[in-house]
C-alpha cells in the first residue's frame, strides 16, 4: 500500500515523530525513541461517551443512540469469536488495556520485546467485532454492576454533580458508562451501527512510541489494514447556553470530611486556540490557587483546605471547557466564597508577572521531561492528533507564552457568575 509521510518537530527541543497517512485511511504516528527498552502503542478512535448523535453519508438524517454505548463497545471488542484477546497478548508478554473517555476510545499495549507481534494482535482484534444477542446480554449485567459501583463513589458523585450544575444539555454531564436504564437499550445491531460508523479508519489513529522500526510498523499496517471508505462522519451536540444551571448542588454519602468541587464554566474553543487556552488555564489555576499562591497558604493555615486540594482543566473540542478545583473541607461554602473573592481581587489588583514566569518555566520543564517517557509520548500523540493538533503544540505555545496572553485568558475564563459548587456532605 502507499502512504505519505510528514515529520513533526518540536521547535525548541528537536524531538520529532512521523505522521504517516496510510492509503487505508488510517493516520499512523511513530515516535522512534532510540535507547528505550519499552514500546507503547495506542489504536483508537475519536469516539467517546458524548458522541451519541451523528450521521454519515449512509444514514442521511442524524441518529441518536443510548448513553454508554461507546464504553459498551470497548468492553465487547476484547471478546472475539475464537478466543479472549488477553490470551493472545499473554503469549507475547505484552500488557494490554483499553479506555473510554468522554471523547475517545483507545486500545493499548505496552511491551519490552516482540512489539511486532503485539501490534499485529492490536490491529487484528480491533477490526474484528463480534456481537451476538447472548454475549451482549451477558455484558449488560457486568456493566450494570460497574455503574452501580461507580454510583457509590463520593468523589465521582461530586464531579458529575458539578457537571450537572454547570451544563444544561451537553452529554458530558452523563457518566461515561451511561446509566443502568440506558444500557438496557443497547443491542447487537446498535453496536454494529456505532462500530461501523466510528471505527472507520478515517476516524481512527495508531500511535506507537519506543525503539521501533518505522518501516516494520508500516509493513504490519499494509498487511492488516484494508482501504476504508470515508463516511464523512458528522457529530452533533445540543445547544448549550453560556450560563450555568445552578449555583450549588449537594448530596450525602458516608465520608469523613465533606468533599467539594468548584467549577468555572468557560467558552468553548477549537484547534490550536483550544490548546492555548488550556495552557493558559493551567497556569492561571496554579497562580490563583496553587501551593505558591497567597490564597492557598491562607486557606491551608486556616484549616479550610488540606493536602487533598487539587485543580484541573477539563475540556475538549466537543463542546465543553471548565476550570475545576476540588478537595476536602469542613466549610466548603466558605472555600467557594473565598475562590470567588480571589478572582475578584486578582481582577482588581492584577496578576503577579513574576509568579507567572516561575510557573510557566516550571510547567514547560515538566512537559519537556515528559518527552522521555514512552507511555506519555504515545498518549500525547494520540490525544492531540484526535483534537486536530500535534504532540508539540502545547510545549511550543508554553515556550512562547507571554504575560499579556495570560491577562486576556483570565478575563475570558474566570467569570464568577458562571461558577458552581458541588458538595458531598457526610450522611448521618
MILO-574484 format. One line per 5 residues: for each residue x, y, z of N, C-alpha, C. Coordinates in steps of 0.001 Angstrom, whole numbers. Example, Ala and Ser with C-alpha at 12.3 -4.5 7.8 and 13.67 -1.06 7.14 Angstrom:
REM MILO-574484
13190:-5690:7800:12300:-4500:7800:13200:-3300:7800; 12850:-2250:7080:13670:-1060:7140:12900:30:7870
END
This chain:
REM MILO-574484
830:-1207:0:0:0:0:863:1256:0; 277:2343:-421:1023:3590:-484:757:4431:768; 1606:5437:980:1427:6333:2109:2193:7624:1836; 1820:8673:2567:2611:9900:2579:3120:10108:3996; 4223:10825:4115:4845:10968:5422:5230:12422:5673
4952:12878:6912:5335:14214:7361:6058:14062:8688; 7167:14761:8861:7894:14726:10128:7487:15937:10962; 6977:15686:12164:6549:16745:13085:7678:16974:14089; 8167:18221:14184:9335:18526:15013:8999:19584:16056; 9510:19405:17274:9392:20415:18320:10437:21495:18055
9991:22752:17936:10900:23811:17511:11981:24101:18555; 11725:23832:19819:12709:24127:20869:13665:22974:21149; 13158:21750:21179:13977:20620:21622:14527:19757:20483; 13896:19838:19329:14321:18987:18220:13722:17591:18248; 12911:17263:19274:12214:15977:19296:11292:15886:18079
11105:14674:17567:10284:14553:16361:9604:13189:16280; 8518:13161:15532:7843:11912:15212:7296:11995:13795; 6941:10845:13246:6439:10787:11869:4921:10675:11860; 4276:11436:11005:2848:11305:10734:2709:10665:9356; 2253:9431:9349:2131:8659:8108:652:8537:7759
280:9042:6621:-1110:8931:6172:-1199:7714:5253; -1689:6627:5841:-1745:5346:5152:-2892:5326:4149; -2703:4628:3048:-3717:4617:1986:-5018:3939:2411; -4991:3205:3521:-6222:2612:4055:-7176:3672:4604; -6624:4868:4910:-7395:5931:5548:-6937:6211:6963
-6088:5317:7512:-5618:5463:8887:-4398:6382:8954; -4374:7272:9952:-3177:8037:10270:-2347:7229:11273; -1060:7070:10953:-144:6310:11802:947:7252:12287; 1109:7354:13613:2109:8232:14202:3170:7376:14881; 4437:7591:14501:5539:6785:15023:6598:7707:15618
6850:7543:16904:7873:8321:17611:9003:7351:17957; 10064:7389:17163:11198:6488:17394:12057:7053:18514; 12192:6279:19605:12938:6716:20782:14088:5739:21012; 15222:6053:20420:16384:5155:20495:16891:5037:21932; 17284:3811:22273:17828:3562:23604:16790:3168:24633
15489:3300:24286:14435:2910:25212:14120:1424:25043; 13765:790:26157:13549:-656:26117:12074:-1036:26006; 11174:-99:26259:9744:-411:26180:9100:256:24969; 7994:-335:24555:7203:204:23451:5766:373:23917; 5167:1490:23571:3773:1775:23908:3004:2048:22612
1859:1411:22481:1038:1615:21285:-406:1877:21679; -1068:2774:20952:-2495:3038:21114:-3142:3004:19739; -4208:2271:19625:-5010:2211:18407:-6415:2614:18834; -6866:3763:18360:-8133:4237:18883:-8899:5108:17925; -10042:5559:18416:-10993:6288:17593:-11486:7535:18306
-11860:8536:17505:-12452:9742:18057:-13925:9452:18339; -14128:8704:19399:-15462:8256:19771:-15517:8061:21273; -16282:8913:21944:-16428:8807:23376:-17879:8872:23793; -18087:9014:25080:-19442:8945:25621:-20339:10083:25160; -19750:11222:24731:-20585:12363:24332:-21099:12261:22892
-20592:11276:22134:-20921:11186:20704:-22143:10310:20460; -23281:10785:20907:-24499:9983:20820:-25440:10410:19706; -25076:11447:18976:-25901:11901:17868:-24991:12144:16666; -25255:11438:15560:-24335:11505:14427:-25046:11139:13123; -24349:11434:12033:-24816:10996:10723:-23620:10769:9810
-23839:9958:8789:-22853:9704:7748:-23550:9782:6394; -22794:9555:5342:-23410:9531:4009:-24426:8397:3905; -24269:7378:4735:-25173:6227:4693:-26476:6456:5465; -26414:7257:6543:-27590:7415:7399:-28529:8515:6940; -27972:9514:6262:-28800:10657:5876:-29057:11560:7065
-30203:11396:7731:-30518:12197:8914:-29674:11756:10102; -29597:12648:11100:-28913:12310:12340:-29655:11189:13059; -28892:10294:13673:-29489:9267:14513:-28950:9409:15923; -29741:9023:16909:-29326:9076:18308:-29274:7674:18881; -28281:7431:19724:-28094:6113:20335:-28045:6264:21849
-28239:5173:22601:-28288:5264:24064:-26955:5688:24682; -27046:6349:25833:-25852:6703:26602:-25099:5438:27012; -23771:5514:26946:-22931:4409:27412:-22514:3429:26341; -22916:3674:25094:-22663:2669:24053:-21186:2622:23647; -20485:3750:23699:-19053:3754:23366:-18287:2873:24346
-18600:2998:25620:-17962:2195:26666:-18326:718:26506; -19573:453:26163:-20051:-913:25934:-19252:-1575:24807; -19046:-826:23737:-18271:-1317:22595:-16851:-1693:23010; -16245:-833:23794:-14875:-1090:24251:-14803:-2427:24987; -15764:-2686:25855:-15807:-3950:26586:-15892:-5141:25643
-16766:-5016:24642:-17071:-6146:23778:-15965:-6477:22782; -15146:-5499:22426:-14155:-5770:21388:-13051:-6720:21833; -12855:-6835:23124:-11837:-7765:23613:-12268:-9227:23488; -13526:-9433:23188:-14041:-10784:23053:-14300:-11073:21565; -13470:-11901:20947:-13753:-12240:19557:-14288:-13665:19444
-14554:-14075:18237:-15218:-15356:18028:-14348:-16540:18443; -13058:-16386:18338:-12145:-17510:18539:-11615:-17636:19965; -11231:-16494:20571:-10604:-16577:21885:-10638:-15220:22569; -10176:-15211:23781:-10029:-13975:24523:-8730:-13290:24090; -8793:-12023:23793:-7632:-11292:23280:-6482:-11284:24281
-6802:-11214:25567:-5749:-11181:26584:-4885:-12446:26540; -5478:-13562:26128:-4711:-14800:25987:-3643:-14664:24896; -3995:-13963:23825:-3032:-13754:22737:-1883:-12868:23208; -2216:-11805:23938:-1170:-10922:24455:-273:-11634:25466; -841:-12536:26229:-56:-13263:27227:1101:-14015:26573
884:-14482:25349:1922:-15218:24624:3061:-14312:24160; 2781:-13021:23972:3827:-12089:23529:4496:-11372:24694; 3903:-11512:25888:4453:-10834:27061:4038:-9383:27194; 3100:-8957:26361:2648:-7564:26410:1559:-7381:27453; 1495:-6180:27996:421:-5803:28907:-594:-4973:28118
-1846:-5426:28078:-2868:-4771:27260:-3914:-4087:28122; -4505:-3051:27583:-5551:-2331:28290:-6410:-1573:27285; -7435:-904:27789:-8291:-72:26950:-8962:959:27839; -9407:2062:27233:-10169:3045:27997:-11135:3777:27073; -12232:4206:27676:-13193:5079:27004:-13286:6360:27811
-13123:7493:27140:-13258:8784:27808:-14495:9480:27251; -14647:10739:27559:-15773:11492:27024:-15693:11617:25497; -14462:11641:24966:-14289:11948:23541:-13500:10899:22752; -12946:9883:23418:-12067:8927:22743:-12253:7522:23283; -11900:6552:22452:-11749:5170:22897:-10403:4682:22372
-9639:4024:23225:-8317:3548:22803:-8049:2156:23330; -7309:1389:22533:-6858:49:22894:-5331:98:22900; -4724:-366:23969:-3305:-124:24162:-2558:-1412:24503; -1267:-1376:24243:-388:-2391:24815:963:-1759:25124; 1631:-2368:26103:2979:-1978:26473:3818:-3249:26512
5023:-3199:25962:5862:-4396:25947:7334:-3999:25955; 8159:-4948:26301:9608:-4715:26295:10295:-5486:25173; 9546:-6340:24488:10098:-7077:23351:8956:-7536:22434; 9328:-7929:21241:8366:-8528:20307:7152:-7621:20033; 7420:-6322:19845:6310:-5397:19619:5584:-5674:18299
6286:-6265:17332:5654:-6523:16036:4450:-7456:16170; 4612:-8548:16914:3515:-9491:17089:2363:-8856:17873; 2709:-8090:18903:1675:-7415:19695:906:-6408:18850; 1601:-5722:17949:949:-4772:17054:-3:-5489:16092; 403:-6655:15639:-479:-7451:14773:-1764:-7839:15500
-1634:-8239:16769:-2804:-8588:17572:-3729:-7371:17714; -3122:-6229:18024:-3889:-4998:18228:-4693:-4623:16979; -4037:-4590:15842:-4716:-4208:14605:-5771:-5235:14205; -5518:-6481:14540:-6430:-7546:14148:-7729:-7509:14946; -7644:-7514:16287:-8873:-7686:17072:-9755:-6441:17056
-9153:-5257:16976:-9964:-4044:16953:-10788:-3951:15668; -10330:-4628:14640:-11048:-4614:13354:-11969:-5823:13169; -12153:-6621:14245:-12999:-7821:14147:-14086:-7826:15218; -15106:-7033:15068:-16163:-7031:16078:-16965:-8334:16044; -17414:-8744:17202:-18192:-9974:17291:-19272:-9784:18347
-20480:-9446:17904:-21582:-9188:18823:-22739:-10149:18551; -23187:-10823:19580:-24356:-11691:19482:-25338:-11298:20577; -26577:-11746:20448:-27568:-11473:21485:-27077:-11975:22838; -26459:-13160:22819:-26015:-13797:24052:-24882:-13023:24720; -23834:-12688:23940:-22695:-12044:24594:-22988:-10581:24945
-23888:-9940:24214:-24275:-8576:24557:-25091:-8569:25852; -25973:-9517:25991:-26778:-9624:27201:-25910:-9921:28422; -24936:-10814:28241:-24014:-11148:29324:-23263:-9904:29802; -22819:-9080:28862:-22059:-7882:29200:-22921:-6850:29918; -24216:-6862:29632:-25125:-5879:30224:-25089:-5951:31751
-25091:-7189:32270:-25053:-7370:33724:-23739:-6890:34320; -22636:-7148:33616:-21311:-6739:34093:-21214:-5219:34167; -21678:-4549:33087:-21575:-3088:33042:-22557:-2443:34018; -23737:-3028:34177:-24699:-2508:35154:-24102:-2524:36558; -23386:-3601:36876:-22728:-3700:38171:-21636:-2636:38308
-20904:-2406:37217:-19856:-1385:37197:-20457:8:37464; -21607:269:36832:-22289:1559:37016:-22731:1727:38470; -23291:664:39040:-23751:731:40428:-22589:962:41392; -21455:318:41128:-20273:527:41979:-19774:1966:41868; -19783:2499:40638:-19362:3889:40433:-20272:4860:41167
-21559:4539:41174:-22516:5431:41833:-22311:5492:43343; -21562:4522:43882:-21261:4514:45311:-20028:5350:45656; -19375:5907:44634:-18149:6678:44863:-18490:8142:45148; -18174:8656:46341:-18479:10064:46638:-17695:11035:45755; -16435:10694:45430:-15629:11567:44566:-16265:11690:43179
-16705:10562:42634:-17322:10558:41307:-18648:11337:41331; -19401:11135:42395:-20672:11855:42535:-20440:13359:42608; -19427:13760:43338:-19111:15181:43479:-18791:15798:42114; -17999:15078:41320:-17588:15558:39999:-18786:15651:39043; -19551:14575:38930:-20657:14592:37974:-21797:15512:38429
-21987:15658:39720:-22967:16637:40207:-22550:18055:39805; -21239:18315:39860:-20740:19617:39420:-21038:19832:37936; -20756:18820:37112:-21028:18945:35679:-22518:19191:35432; -23369:18549:36235:-24808:18769:36115:-25221:20180:36508; -24459:20801:37418:-24727:22183:37812:-24219:23182:36773
-23197:22788:36005:-22606:23677:35005:-23300:23585:33644; -23671:22355:33235:-24138:22125:31869:-25619:21748:31834; -26368:22484:31027:-27811:22257:30890:-28115:20981:30111; -27528:20887:28907:-27934:19843:27966:-26780:18996:27442; -25553:19459:27560:-24434:18737:26964:-24274:17357:27616
-24090:16299:26822:-23991:14939:27386:-22762:14689:28245; -21845:15655:28348:-20683:15475:29220:-21105:15279:30674; -22307:15724:31031:-22755:15585:32422:-23229:14170:32754; -23279:13294:31732:-23712:11907:31925:-22483:11010:32075; -22529:10092:33002:-21413:9180:33242:-21025:8440:31963
-19723:8241:31780:-19193:7606:30561:-19831:6242:30313; -20095:5506:31361:-20685:4167:31220:-22187:4209:30954; -22787:5417:30994:-24234:5529:30830:-24956:5272:32140; -26208:4878:32039:-26992:4540:33221:-27490:3099:33095; -27937:2530:34202:-28487:1171:34174:-29658:1107:33191
-30425:2202:33102:-31577:2254:32203:-31135:2353:30745; -30146:3205:30461:-29751:3431:29063:-29113:2202:28430; -28339:1428:29201:-27662:267:28606:-28623:-879:28302; -29846:-807:28866:-30848:-1828:28538:-31266:-1733:27071; -31070:-565:26478:-31499:-325:25099:-30442:-729:24070
-29268:-1146:24540:-28171:-1469:23620:-28343:-2879:23061; -28292:-2995:21757:-28479:-4265:21046:-27261:-4541:20160; -27101:-5791:19692:-26017:-6066:18744:-26091:-5179:17502; -27310:-4898:17032:-27482:-4074:15833:-26953:-2661:16059; -27267:-2099:17233:-26779:-758:17545:-25261:-739:17715
-24724:-1781:18326:-23272:-1863:18488:-22577:-1909:17128; -23108:-2706:16216:-22530:-2754:14871:-22669:-1406:14158; -23803:-742:14352:-24021:567:13744:-22953:1560:14217; -22736:1622:15521:-21754:2546:16075:-20331:2129:15707; -20084:827:15721:-18760:344:15341:-18442:742:13897
-19344:455:12985:-19102:744:11570:-18999:2243:11287; -19596:3046:12159:-19530:4495:11996:-18228:5062:12537; -17920:4761:13777:-16808:5409:14460:-15492:4653:14353; -15538:3352:14119:-14318:2574:13972:-13908:2472:12496; -14333:3438:11720:-13853:3593:10354:-12431:4157:10417
-11514:3627:9613:-10108:4018:9707:-9890:5515:9502; -10787:6187:8793:-10669:7631:8604:-10935:8403:9900; -11521:7734:10885:-11836:8362:12171:-10921:7843:13286; -9863:7112:12902:-9005:6442:13877:-7555:6878:13722; -6744:6493:14692:-5317:6772:14630:-4570:5661:15371
-3389:5333:14860:-2477:4403:15521:-1248:5193:15947; -913:5136:17235:257:5835:17755:1171:4818:18427; 2446:4867:18089:3404:3933:18676:4691:4687:18988; 5175:4507:20217:6390:5178:20671:7326:4155:21294; 8623:4341:21057:9631:3426:21580:10721:3223:20532
11596:2273:20803:12687:1988:19871:12184:1045:18768; 11354:1604:17891:10684:796:16871:11221:1139:15478; 11029:206:14580:11426:387:13187:10213:863:12392; 10280:2069:11903:9153:2675:11195:8700:1840:9999; 9654:1306:9264:9306:508:8084:8565:-769:8468
8966:-1363:9603:8273:-2568:10076:6828:-2235:10471; 6644:-1092:11121:5300:-657:11510:4429:-483:10268; 4959:181:9266:4209:393:8017:3904:-944:7339; 4880:-1858:7377:4679:-3176:6773:3537:-3938:7440; 3448:-3860:8776:2353:-4518:9507:1019:-3861:9162
1022:-2535:9043:-190:-1819:8633:-635:-2256:7235; 314:-2387:6332:-4:-2849:4974:-688:-4214:4997; -239:-5060:5916:-743:-6430:6000:-2138:-6496:6618; -2426:-5632:7598:-3651:-5791:8377:-4726:-4738:8104; -4416:-3724:7340:-5389:-2658:7093:-5903:-2702:5655
-7199:-2779:5520:-7826:-2719:4206:-8351:-1315:3960; -8316:-837:2716:-8800:514:2431:-10244:707:2887; -10476:1813:3581:-11810:2116:4098:-12396:3303:3340; -13710:3272:3196:-14400:4381:2553:-14673:5466:3592; -14365:6692:3258:-14630:7807:4157:-16143:8068:4198
-16738:7847:5373:-18195:8003:5525:-18621:9447:5789; -17629:10363:5825:-17901:11783:6081:-18772:11932:7344; -18248:11409:8422:-18921:11403:9715:-19118:12825:10240; -20322:13103:10724:-20624:14360:11407:-21281:14041:12741; -20802:14664:13815:-21430:14510:15124:-22119:15818:15490
-23164:15704:16283:-23920:16892:16678:-24101:16911:18191; -24169:18120:18729:-24391:18305:20155:-25536:19279:20359; -26257:19125:21467:-27352:20057:21727:-26829:21463:21992; -27665:22459:21749:-27308:23836:22075:-27068:23938:23575; -25967:24558:23963:-25630:24707:25364:-25524:26201:25706
-26415:26702:26578:-26329:28116:26968:-25009:28429:27664; -24628:29695:27667:-23373:30106:28298:-23481:30112:29819; -24697:30274:30355:-24855:30357:31803:-24872:28966:32434; -24838:28933:33759:-24844:27661:34482:-26270:27272:34846; -26437:26029:35304:-27759:25527:35676:-28135:25998:37068
-27224:25799:38019:-27473:26226:39397:-26160:26536:40086; -26248:27333:41143:-25058:27794:41852:-24456:26706:42735; -25323:25901:43323:-24838:24894:44273:-25670:23625:44162; -24996:22483:44292:-25670:21192:44343:-25001:20373:45448; -25796:19643:46211:-25225:18846:47293:-25856:17471:47342
-25110:16542:47928:-25588:15167:48110:-24961:14618:49383; -25504:13501:49865:-24988:12890:51091:-24411:11513:50813; -23204:11280:51307:-22548:9977:51277:-21874:9776:52637; -21395:8588:52873:-20625:8350:54088:-19179:8781:53840; -18823:9957:54319:-17471:10495:54152:-16976:11015:55493
-15667:10972:55687:-15090:11501:56912:-15165:13017:56952; -14708:13636:55869:-14724:15084:55709:-15515:15410:54446; -16371:16432:54472:-17121:16797:53259:-16198:17046:52062; -16652:16660:50878:-15921:16885:49635:-16531:18075:48906; -15702:18752:48103:-16229:19845:47288:-15536:19884:45933
-16254:20402:44958:-15687:20740:43655:-16252:22090:43238; -15373:22994:42870:-15758:24310:42373:-15425:24351:40880; -16398:24716:40065:-16172:24736:38617:-16516:26078:38002; -15683:26524:37074:-15940:27726:36283:-16255:27294:34858; -17446:27577:34386:-17842:27238:33031:-17269:28279:32073
-16528:27813:31081:-15810:28701:30168:-16360:28568:28746; -16030:29520:27877:-16381:29359:26461:-15685:28136:25866; -16157:27698:24725:-15588:26534:24038:-14676:27011:22911; -13554:26313:22733:-12569:26682:21718:-12265:25488:20824; -11599:25781:19707:-11247:24737:18739:-9752:24780:18421
-9224:23607:18030:-7875:23514:17470:-6793:24139:18331; -5901:24902:17690:-4757:25483:18401:-5196:26521:19426; -6325:27207:19170:-6832:28166:20153:-7220:27441:21438; -7808:26254:21308:-8165:25475:22483:-6916:25091:23275; -5861:24669:22571:-4617:24290:23242:-4051:25485:24003
-4046:26644:23353:-3514:27842:24004:-4310:28189:25261; -5646:28127:25179:-6467:28455:26339:-6328:27396:27431; -6116:26157:27046:-5873:25094:28019:-4563:25349:28774; -3517:25739:28042:-2229:26065:28653:-2385:27254:29605; -3081:28294:29141:-3304:29482:29963:-4109:29140:31215
-5131:28327:31052:-5989:27956:32178:-5199:27214:33250; -4311:26303:32823:-3484:25560:33772:-2583:26477:34582; -1988:27453:33907:-1116:28420:34587:-1935:29291:35542; -3083:29755:35090:-3928:30619:35916:-4411:29904:37176; -4812:28651:37048:-5242:27887:38211:-4111:27778:39229
-2892:27564:38730:-1747:27455:39626:-1408:28795:40263; -1521:29881:39487:-1243:31212:40015:-2252:31605:41096; -3521:31301:40861:-4590:31720:41764:-4704:30820:42990; -4625:29476:42745:-4977:28516:43797:-3882:27490:44084; -2750:27591:43413:-1675:26621:43624:-953:26827:44941
-57:25910:45280:609:25919:46587:1478:27151:46816; 1867:27836:45728:2668:29054:45886:1812:30308:46040; 508:30166:45888:-366:31335:45931:-679:31768:47361; -980:33045:47516:-1379:33571:48823:-2676:32903:49289; -3599:32710:48347:-4894:32100:48654:-4714:30720:49274
-3888:29882:48667:-3685:28517:49157:-3087:28538:50565; -2071:29358:50763:-1387:29399:52059:-2348:29830:53163; -3180:30842:52872:-4122:31331:53869:-5155:30273:54235; -5754:29652:53220:-6806:28667:53489:-6241:27404:54140; -5024:27035:53761:-4395:25860:54371:-4118:26125:55850
-3579:27312:56158:-3271:27667:57551:-4534:27771:58399; -5638:28196:57776:-6910:28311:58494:-7628:26971:58619; -7096:25921:57985:-7708:24595:58043:-8921:24441:57145; -9095:25373:56182:-10240:25289:55274:-10008:24286:54146; -8751:24066:53782:-8377:23036:52814:-7238:22225:53386
-6975:21047:52777:-5838:20233:53197:-5069:19761:51967; -4191:18812:52155:-3309:18374:51065:-4059:17676:49927; -5347:17359:50125:-6129:16733:49053:-6520:17738:47969; -6344:19028:48219:-6772:20053:47278:-6031:19912:45951; -6781:19992:44842:-6188:19883:43506:-7025:20689:42520
-6496:20852:41314:-7249:21559:40275:-6926:20948:38919; -7817:21174:37958:-7622:20632:36617:-8351:21482:35590; -7879:21381:34357:-8586:21951:33211:-9308:20795:32537; -10614:20914:32429:-11456:19847:31906:-12095:20343:30616; -11579:19880:29480:-12029:20474:28218:-11834:19544:27033
-12519:19857:25962:-12343:19189:24671:-13056:20016:23601; -12679:19783:22360:-13346:20465:21244:-14833:20139:21176; -15210:19020:21775:-16584:18540:21686:-17579:19345:22529; -17257:20578:22843:-18269:21460:23402:-18244:21705:24893; -17098:21465:25569:-17041:21781:26998:-15640:22256:27385
-15608:23169:28332:-14354:23706:28845:-14655:24267:30234; -14012:23694:31253:-14215:24134:32629:-12892:24125:33380; -12768:25026:34329:-11656:25027:35274:-12210:24572:36624; -11615:23529:37199:-12204:22870:38369:-11181:22765:39504; -11620:23117:40715:-10839:22917:41937:-11609:21962:42839
-10905:21005:43457:-11572:20003:44283:-10749:19711:45533; -11443:19188:46545:-10735:18796:47752:-11690:18429:48876; -11170:18474:50095:-11946:18208:51307:-12003:19476:52144; -13145:19712:52787:-13246:20865:53673:-14455:20723:54590; -14279:21156:55843:-15410:21193:56767:-16290:22418:56528
-15798:23326:55649:-16567:24536:55331:-16509:24805:53822; -17089:23920:53000:-16984:24081:51535:-17597:25379:51016; -18671:25862:51653:-19273:27118:51216:-18306:28286:51386; -17547:28248:52475:-16554:29297:52716:-15419:29213:51685; -14996:28005:51346:-13968:27834:50306:-14463:28416:48979
-15701:28124:48636:-16296:28639:47403:-16314:30171:47416; -16760:30726:48537:-16819:32179:48694:-15433:32798:48525; -14440:32149:49117:-13071:32672:49044:-12476:32506:47636; -12875:31446:46903:-12465:31281:45499:-12940:32473:44665; -14209:32783:44809:-14791:33886:44037:-14170:35222:44443
-13918:35381:45742:-13292:36622:46220:-11888:36784:45644; -11153:35654:45528:-9801:35700:44978:-9819:36094:43507; -10812:35611:42773:-10965:36002:41369:-11180:37515:41274; -12086:38033:42084:-12379:39467:42051:-11169:40280:42489; -10462:39805:43516:-9263:40523:43989:-8207:40596:42888
-7968:39445:42233:-6947:39393:41185:-7314:40275:39990; -8602:40373:39695:-9027:41236:38590:-8880:42715:38953; -9057:43027:40232:-8937:44415:40673:-7478:44835:40854; -6669:43964:41447:-5283:44303:41782:-4285:43888:40707; -4673:42938:39851:-3773:42459:38811:-3066:41168:39217
-2551:40469:38246:-1827:39220:38473:-342:39491:38637; 339:38538:39245:1766:38667:39555:2597:38178:38357; 3259:39107:37668:4053:38770:36483:5203:37817:36830; 5846:38059:37977:6975:37219:38378:6526:35781:38648; 5374:35623:39317:4845:34288:39591:4483:33584:38288
3943:34329:37337:3632:33758:36025:4878:33145:35384; 5997:33875:35402:7212:33381:34767:7745:32125:35448; 7683:32112:36788:8147:30938:37542:7332:29706:37155; 6006:29874:37132:5116:28750:36838:5246:28329:35379; 5335:29298:34476:5470:28965:33047:6717:28118:32794
7839:28530:33376:9098:27797:33177:9031:26408:33813; 8413:26323:34980:8282:25035:35667:7419:24067:34862; 6289:24561:34369:5385:23699:33594:6017:23293:32265; 6784:24207:31664:7475:23870:30423:8514:22774:30669; 9265:22904:31751:10255:21884:32088:9621:20524:32298
8489:20493:33014:7786:19228:33248:7312:18610:31941; 6811:19467:31051:6319:18977:29767:7447:18383:28935; 8596:19052:28918:9751:18563:28158:10273:17251:28743; 10291:17151:30069:10718:15891:30697:9793:14742:30293; 8540:15064:30032:7582:14054:29583:7939:13440:28242
8783:14119:27468:9233:13577:26176:10175:12385:26360; 10601:12130:27593:11462:10979:27879:10685:9799:28452; 9382:9855:28360:8523:8783:28854:7745:8192:27680; 7959:6923:27409:7375:6282:26231:5849:6338:26266; 5274:5976:27399:3814:5977:27529:3242:7372:27312
3892:8362:27931:3438:9744:27806:3479:10221:26361; 4542:9852:25642:4695:10276:24246:3590:9688:23359; 3297:8406:23560:2238:7764:22771:891:8421:23051; 619:8698:24327:-662:9311:24699:-775:10743:24184; 325:11484:24233:312:12858:23714:-12:12878:22225
630:11999:21465:353:11926:20034:-1119:11609:19784; -1615:10631:20528:-2991:10165:20347:-4007:11271:20618; -3944:11837:21819:-4953:12813:22224:-4904:14079:21381; -3709:14555:21100:-3595:15792:20331:-3999:15605:18874; -3632:14477:18301:-3983:14241:16897:-5495:14173:16713
-6181:13506:17633:-7636:13410:17515:-8311:14761:17711; -7643:15676:18399:-8190:17022:18578:-7707:17986:17496; -7002:17456:16503:-6612:18285:15366:-5352:19106:15562; -4537:18755:16592:-3278:19469:16808:-2138:18454:16861; -952:18887:17293:198:17997:17353:685:17814:18777
1528:16804:18988:2033:16494:20322:2896:17613:20898; 3474:18454:20030:4362:19516:20497:3669:20879:20557; 2416:20941:20175:1725:22231:20104:1708:22934:21454; 1355:22201:22519:1268:22802:23854:2639:23277:24333; 3686:22458:24111:5038:22834:24546:5517:24085:23819
5301:24149:22504:5705:25325:21732:4946:26566:22188; 3667:26402:22482:2877:27544:22959:3337:28001:24332; 3615:27054:25207:4073:27371:26552:5398:28120:26507; 6272:27703:25611:7575:28355:25471:7444:29799:25019; 6435:30072:24197:6266:31398:23603:5205:32252:24292
4613:31752:25360:3524:32452:26029:4043:33698:26744; 3291:34807:26659:3689:35995:27417:2591:36396:28390; 2913:37335:29237:2023:37743:30324:707:38312:29798; 770:38996:28670:-445:39575:28083:-1422:38479:27664; -913:37327:27204:-1772:36186:26868:-2550:35720:28105
-1865:35698:29239:-2477:35262:30491:-3564:36238:30938; -3287:37525:30839:-4263:38535:31244:-5545:38422:30408; -5378:38232:29105:-6536:38097:28214:-7326:36835:28543; -6622:35733:28794:-7280:34467:29120:-8017:34561:30456; -7437:35270:31416:-8050:35427:32739:-9449:36013:32623
-9557:37068:31856:-10859:37712:31676:-11861:36795:30988; -11361:35958:30078:-12232:35073:29302:-12697:33864:30110; -11794:33299:30904:-12048:32002:31522:-12714:32075:32894; -12401:33077:33678:-12849:33106:35069:-13904:34183:35278; -15133:33761:35146:-16290:34624:35346:-17038:34105:36578
-17048:34893:37639:-17655:34462:38902:-19135:34128:38747; -19827:34740:37789:-21247:34453:37588:-21475:33088:36958; -20405:32461:36444:-20513:31148:35814:-19774:30079:36618; -19754:30276:37932:-19115:29326:38841:-20172:28569:39625; -19896:27297:39901:-20827:26463:40661:-20057:25648:41688
-20776:25236:42734:-20198:24452:43822:-20953:23140:43961; -20196:22039:44013:-20762:20725:44317:-20191:20258:45653; -21076:19812:46546:-20658:19388:47886:-21190:17990:48183; -20351:17173:48752:-20770:15881:49303:-20680:15981:50824; -21832:16009:51483:-21889:16073:52942:-21854:14661:53521
-21490:14577:54779:-21484:13284:55447:-22910:12849:55766; -23227:11639:55372:-24552:11083:55637:-24681:10714:57105; -25663:11263:57751:-25837:10971:59184:-27110:10168:59425
END
